């Protein structure tokens, strides 16, 4: 039945070439590992997925969750019910942790712990979750879809003659070592954060062993253990990395004074015991009606609107969550704000108010915050050991024969400390990265450029495609991770740690992996059309575009009827079938849903050719494009963080705000 059409649709879904393709992921931390998992889940092959990591201590976990950079006292600053790797299955982590995880190497405290939606989770457990889900994805993948894990530092990526790219890397796995080259069809950069920012006042001490430049470096935990228990430690910066540093020091047995220094003295608050994530709606701030948005207008307007919201809606809402919910509700207005302001003004405001934004955008779970806050308070017989030091540092220099560090302030007397830990965050300027790979991508090959509005990260397309120096997407080069933080602000209004939170990166990895597979399989190029950016956000816009731009001219009445026919099919049949496919838990079920969907598409293409003045080829092209748009729409909806996750499991009863039905728009 419909043999030719069925074959055409199946080819559109699975790819017509039998050549084994290759996708190289540069970086095997959180983003790289999760991207590999998604590729393994949905690739129809034949394809080899190469996962490259330069630092084995960061494999699967990266900077935040890696074995080398954490200890068992480092907790995720997010509840267990919100850390699933698959947003379509919010209970996935809980099911793994309570029924599947091998707890042999866990501390006794956690070996007999039952995880619930509101529990905290040690970061090392999350790394294990990533590693085991990767192994599961390998086992479940189609036979012609394989994973190859490589150890080495990627030095360069350059265009291959004729097709794809050549990835050049220093092999660190074999005894021979040396520089190797590997051809790839698509390359996904998941290189994580750049090196920590280095303030000018560090220049006299930056190479001294009394200065810890990176609290997440592979040797950082060893260096924290080397700090004497009674030493005075100055921590520069007051964001989450400062809290992590306090946890590391306490875990190492430190009992001396810890001074947390930042210009404004802003620090994260602590969530209440019964905290649960929620999403608010807020009015459009009136100051956005101004003809010109200068920095003064913006600062005054935000201050006034926040005061208004606090007066109107703040009763009974703890301060520790009020600011976070307002900033989440303001994300659509941040997009407008950034788009209308001069780039130099955007950067100035982000720099000037960085600490205020970061510390207000999220509080800390009690298991993190109490380590700091309780030591700032002190108790009878347990003196205060942590202090906030609001001040501006001018200089640092070695003192007392190099055994201590003198800190010079602009607004208070000098102090002498035993150690300094840099917690100022990471460099975000891709114009000057100090990173050979990114220097080559930006300056030599011009495959990438710094993000234009914020100058944080790089310019990317909707699915993470690198935007080259000439302003066009570079075919075959994509990225996931912190290098997209400026785009997260300009495109989605995210600020603070939410530009690279678990939820943000989880969505990037899913969306980018699906885009990579579409390109590997030749869609929509095979259908002979370039999809307009954002058209897939709405099925009405999708069908309108197909009828207006793809279908040969029709009479107005026939065009309206075709639009209605395509929209009905998309909403009632293709979208639900696509969701079934994306939700499927194993390869066998995914293959089953693909077959069902392919039959549906073939029947629809044949019906369109009968009912409208379209050839079989034209009808097949229409259905093929609609298939791509519906899949993109489904992925977009699953990644929509303006909606709470959908729970359909025994854990749902632990959730107050638990939508249970997914719908197309």
N, C-alpha and C positions, 0 to 999 in steps of 0.2 A: 504494500500500500504506500503510495507516494514515494517510491523508491529513490528517485533522484533528489527530491526535496529533503527526504530524511537524511540521505548521505551528506547533502550540503550543510544542513543544520548541525549534524553530528561533527562534521569537519570544523565548523565554526566554533563549536564548543570544545573540541579536543585538540585542534591544531592538525594541520595536514601533513607536516613534515615528520619523517621517522628519524631524522638526525638527532643525536643526543645533544641537547643544549647544555649550557653551563651558566649558573648564576653564582657569583662570588659575593659573599657578605664579608665586608671588612670590619671585624670587631665581633667578638662572641660574648659580650656582656649581656645585659638584660635585653636591649633592643635587638641586637644581632641574633641572639638565641630565639627570641619570640618570633622574629621574622622568619627564621628557618623553620620553626614549628608550623607556622601558617603556610609556608610554601610546601612543606611535606604533606600537610593535610589536603591541600586543594590542587596540587600539581597532577596533571594527567600524564605527563611525561612524553617521551623519554627526556629526563633532565638530571644533571648532577648539580647538587647544591653544595658549594664549598663554604665552610665557616672558618674564617681566619682569625686567630687571636695571637697577639704578641706577648701577653703576660698571662701565664697559666693560672696564676692566683686570682685573676679576674674572670676566668672563663665561666660562663653561665650566669655569673652574678654582677660582673662589672664593678664599677667604683662603689656603688651603694650597697651591694649585696655580696660582694666577693669574699672568698675565704681569706684572702690576704689583708683585706681592709677592715674587717669587722671581728668582734668577739661575740660570745653568747649573750652579752648584756645589751647589745645594740638591737633595738626594736624598730619595726616599721612604724612610721608615723601615720598609720591608717589602719582601720579595723579589718579583721580577717574576712568579713563579708564583702569587702570591696577590693580584694586583691586578686581575683580570678584572672587567669591569662586569657580566658574566653568570655567576653562580655555577654555573649548569647547564653552562657551557662554560669551565672553568678555564683552558684554553689560549688563550682569545680574545685577550688582550693580546699574548701571544707570537706568535701568528699575524699579528696586525696589525703589530706592531713589526718582525718579520723579513721580511714579505712584502708589506705594503700601505702602510706609512707613507711619506709624502713626507719625505725626509731633507734636502731642499735647504737649509733654514735651520739645520741642526744643526751644532754645532762638529765639527771634524775627528775629535776623539776619539770621537765617537758615530756619525759617518756610516758607519763601517765596522765597527761593533760588532754582533756576533751575540748576541742576548739568550737566556739560558737561565733555567731555573726559579729558580736561586739568585742571579741578577744583581740589582744595584741599578738604579734607574731615576731619571733626573732628573725633577723635578716638572713641568718645562715639557713634557717628552715626554708625560707623563700627561695634561696639559691638551689637547694635540693629539689624543691618543687619544679623549678625551671629545668634542671638537668634531667629529672625523671620524666617530665612531660616531653622533653626532646627525644629521649630514648623511646618513649611510647609512640611518638609520631613517626620515628624511623621504622619501627616494627609494623605500624599500620599502613604505611605508604604503599602505593602501587609498586610492583617489582621493578619497574623501569624508572622509578624515582629514588635517587640515592643521596645520602649525605656523606660528605668527605670533610673531616675536621683537620685543619692544618695549623701548625704553630709557626708563626713568623710575623715580622713587622713589615707591613706594606709600605714600600718606598715611593712607588709611582704608579699611576694609571694613565695609559695613553691609548689613543685610538689605534685599532688594528687595521691593517690595510684591507679594505674591502668590507669588513663587518666586525662589529663588536669592539672589544678592548683587550689590551694586554696588561695584566696586573703583575707588577714587579715587586718581589718581596725577599727579605732576608730570612732564609730558612733557619729556624732555631731548634728544630726537632732532631735533625740528623747530626751525627758526629762531624760529618764533612762540612755542614753549614753551607755558606755561600749564598749567592743571589740566584733566585729562581724566577722564571716567568711562566704565567698561566693565562691562556686565552679565555675570554668570557663573553657571553652574549649580553648579559646585564650585570651591573655592579651596584650593590647597595652598600652605602657607607653607614656604618653603625659604630663610629669611632668614639662615641661618648663625649665627655667634657674635654676641653682643652686643659692645659696645665693651670695650676692655681695662679690667681692674679698676684703680682709682686708690686707692692707699694714702694714709692721712692725711698721712704724712710728705712727700708730693709737693706739698703745697699752696703752698709758697713758690716752687716752680720749674716748676710744671706748664705754664706758657705760655712758658717760655724755650727758645731754640733749642738750648741745651746738653742738653736733656732730650728723648729720643725716647720718646714715650708709647706708640707702637704699632709694633713692628718689622715688621708686615705691612701697614702703611698704603700707599696707592698711591705716596706719595713717599718711602717708607722707604729703598729702595735708593739713591736720590739722596742722602739724608741720611747714609747710611753712607759714601758716597764723599766726603762733605764732612769726615769725621773725619780729622784729620792723622795721619800714619803713626806718630808717636811719642806720641800722646796716651794717657793712662790712662783706661780706660773701666770704669765699674762697671755690672754687669748684676744687676738685682734679680730673683731667682728662678732656679731651677736645673733646670727641666724642659726639654722639647724645644725650646721657643721660645728658651731661653738658648743651646742648641747651634746653632740656626739663626742666632742673632745673631752668634756667633763665626764661623760660616761666612761670613755677610755681610761682617763686618769684614775677615776674611782675604782674601776675594775683592776687596775694595776697596783692598787694599794695606796694611792696618794691620799694624804690627809692634810696637806698644807693649804695655803691660800691660793685661790684661783680668781683672777681679776678679769672680767669680761668687758673689754673696752670697745666702744663704738661712739661715733660722733654724737648721735642723738640719744643713745642709751635705750633704744627700743629693743624689746625682747618678746619672744613668743609667749603667749598666755597658755594656760592648760585647760583642755576640754573638761567639762563636767563629767561625772561618773556615768550618767545616763545619756551621754551625747549620741545623737544619731544624725547622719547626713540628711540634709533636706535642701530643696531648691525653692527660692523665693522669686516672686515677680516684683519689680519696682518701676515706678514711673520714669519717664525720660526726664533727666535733670533739666530744669528750666534754663540753666546757663548755656546749654547747647543751642539755644535760639539766637545767641549772639552772632553778629555778622562775622566777627573775626575772633578766633580762639587764640588769644595770646596766653603765655604762661600765667600772668597775673589773673586773667579772667578764669582760667581753668582752676587754679589753686583756690581762689575765692569761691568759685561755684561749687567745687567738690566739698569744701568745708561747710558751706551753707546747706547743701543738700544732705550731707551726712547728719548734720544737726537736726534737720527737719525729720529725717527718717527715724532717728533715735527718739525724738519727741513723740512721733506718731505711732511707732511700732516697737519701741524698745522695752516697754513694760514687761517684766518677767523673762526677758531674754538675756542670758548671761553675756557680759562683755566679751568673753572668750570665744563666742561664736557669732556675735552680732556683726562685727566687721567682716568676717569671712563670708557670711551670707549676703551682705550688701555688695561686696566686691564681686561675688559670683553673679548676683542679679544685674550688676552693671556691665557685664561683659559685652552685650550688644552695643552699649553706648561707648565703651572703650574703642570698639572698632570704628565707630563714627568719629570719635574724638581724634584718634591717631590719623585717620584718613584726611581730616581737614586741617591738621596742624602742620607747620613747617617741620621737616625732619630734624633740624638742629634743635628746635624747641622740644620735640618728643624725647630726643636723647638727653637733653639737659634735665628734664623733669624726671626721667627714669634714673639718671645718675644721682640727682640731688635727693630724691625721696626713695632710693632703693631700699634702705633698711626699714623705713616705715611701711612700704608696700609689702616687703617680704614677710615681716613679722606679723602684720595684720591679716595677710591673705590666708594664713593657717595658724592654728594653735598646735599644741603638742598633746599626744596621748599622755595619760598620767604617768605611765611607766617610764617615759622620757622626761617629761616636765618636772616631776617630783624629785628626780635626782638633782636637778639644778635648784628648783624653788625651795625645797626643804633645806638645802645647804645654804641658801641665801638667808633663810630665817634663823636657823639654829634652834637648839633645844637645851633644856637644863642638862648639863653634863655632856652635851654635844654642840660645841660652839659653831658659830657661823664660819664657813670656809669659802663660800662663793660670794663675790660682790660684783655689782654693775659699776662700771667706771665711764660715765659719759664724758668724753673729752676728745680733743683733736691731737693726734700724735704728729710731732714735727721731725723727730730723729730718734735713732737707736744706735748705741755704740757699745762696744765691749768695755767691761769695767772689772776692777779687782783681778788684774792679771788674766783676763779672759774667762774667769769662772762665773761671771755674772753679766747682765746686760742693763745698761742705763737707758731709761726711756724718757725722752724730752717731750713735754707737752706744750701746746700753745697757750693753754688757759689754766694750768695748775703746776705746782712744783714737780721737779723730776722725781722719778722713783727708780729703784734698783730691784731687778727680779732675777730669778735663777734661769728661767726658760721663757721663750716666746713661741706661741703656736699661731700660725697664720690661718685664719678662718674668714678671709675676705671674699671667698668664693672663687670661681674660676674665670679665666680670661674668656671673653665672649667676642673679641674683635678678630674676625677672620682676615682682616687686612694684614695683621701682624700676629701670626699665630705661634711662631717658633716651632711649628710642626711641619716637617719636611713634606709629608704627603699633601697637606692642605695648602702649603705654600706653592707647591707645584700645580695643584688644581686651580688655584686662584690666579697666580701670577704667570706661570709658564704656559700652561695649556689654556687658561682662561675658560675653563669649564664651569667655574663657580665665581660668584661675586658676593661681597658682604651685603647683608640685608639692608635695604636702602633707607627705610624709615627709622629703625631702631639702632642699626649698626650692631645688633646682637645676633650672632649666627650668620647664616647665608640666605640668599634669596632662593626660594623653591616654588614649584608649582603646587597645584591642589593635592597631588598625590605624592609629594616629596621629590619631584623631578628637579635636578639641579638646573638653575637658570644661569646661562653663561654670560660673559661680559657684554655680549651684544643684545641681551635681553630676551633670548629665546631658550626654550627648554632644550637641554642636551639629551638626545635620545639615548636611552640605555644606562643613564647614570641617575640613581636615586639615593635618598638618604632617610634615615630615621634617627631620632634622638635629639640631644640638646642643641645641635647645630640648627635646628628648626625653631628655636625659641622666639626669635623675632617674628617669624611668620605666625606662630601661635598667638602672639599679641595682636598683630595687624589683621589677621584673618579671623580669629576667634575671640579676641578680647581677653586672653588669659594673661595673668600677671603673677609675679612671685614664683614660688616653687611649682605652681600649676603649669608653667610652660614646659616642664619635663617631669610631671608626676607619673605615677604608675598608670593611671587612667589615660592620660594624654599619650604616653608612649605606646600603650596597649592598642589604642585606636590607630596610631600612625602605622604600627607594624602590620596590623590586619589590612588596612586600606592599601598600604604600599605593596604588600605581598600580592594582593589580588590584582593590582595594577601591573606588577611585574609579570604575572602569569598571563594576563590578557595580552601583553606585548610579546611574550614568548610564543603565544599561540596565534599571533597575527591579527588579533581583533583590536580596534575596528578597521585596521588597514585593509583587511581582506574585503570588507564591505565597501571600501572606497570612500570613506568619510572620516573627517576629523571631528570628534565630539566637542561641542562648545563647552568651555569650563563652567561647571555648576548647573548645567541643564538637567542633570540626573537628580538634583535635589528634589524635584517635583515631577511626578508622573504626568501631570497635565502639560507642563512645559516640554517634557520629553516627547510626548505624542504630537504636540503642536509643531515642534521643530521637525520631526520626521515628515509630517504631511506638508509643511511649508517648504522645506529645503531639500528633501530627499526624493519624495514621490514626484513623478512627472505631473505637470499642471493638470488639475481636475476642476470641473465645475464646482462652484461654491457649495452647492447642496451635496455633491458627492464627497467633497473634501471634509465637510462637517460630519457626514456619516462615517467616513473612514476614521476621523479623529475619535469619534465616539466608540467605534468598534475596537480600535487599538487600546484606548484607555480602559474599556471594559475588560478586555483580555488581560491587560497588564495588572489591573487591580484584583480581578477575581480569580485569575488562574496562574499567570506567570509569577507574580509577586509571592503569593503563598507557597508555590512550588519551590521558588528560589530560597525562601526562608527555611523550608524543610531541608533543602540541600545544605545550607549554611549551618543549620543547627545539628545536622547528622553527626553522630558520635564516632563513627568509624568509616573506613573506606567502602565497605560493602554497602552500607546504607547510603553513602554519598553516590555510589554508582547506581543504585536503585533509583534515587531521586533524579539523577541526571538522565537516565533512560526515560523516566516518566515525562520529564520536562522536554526532552528532545522530541518525543512523540507528540506532545501538546503543540510544540512549535511547528512541527511538520504539518499537523492537521490544520493549524491556523494559517500557515503560508498557503496551503492548497486552497483553503476556503477564501482567502483574500484574492487569489488569482481568479476564482470563479465569480466572486461577488463584485469585483471592481475591475476597471479597465487597466489591469496590471498583468504583465507577463509573469510566468513562474519565477524567472530570475529576479524581477523587480520585487515580487512578493517575498521571496526568500531573503533579499537584501533588507527589506523593511523589518522582517521578523528578526533577522540576525542583529540589526542595530537595536531593536527594542529589547532583545535579550540582554545585550551588554548594558543598556541603560537601566533596566530593571535590576540587574545584579548590582550595579554601582549604587542604585537607590537603596537597595536592601542593606548593603554594607554601610552606606552613609547613615541610615537609620539606626543600625546596630551600634554605630560609633557616636551617636548623638548624646552628648553628656548633659544636654538640657533636660533629658529625661532620666529618671531613676531606672536602675537595672530591673529587668523583669524576673521575678522569682517564681519558679514552679517546682517546688521540692519541699520536703519536711522543714527545711530551714526558713521557709517563708513566714511561718508563724512567729519568728523572732523579729520580724520587720514591721514597723508601724506604717511606713510608706512603701508599699510593695505593689506596683502595677503588675498585672499578670497577663496582659494581652498586647501583642504587637500589631500595629496596623500600618498600612501603606497610606501615603498622602499623594 
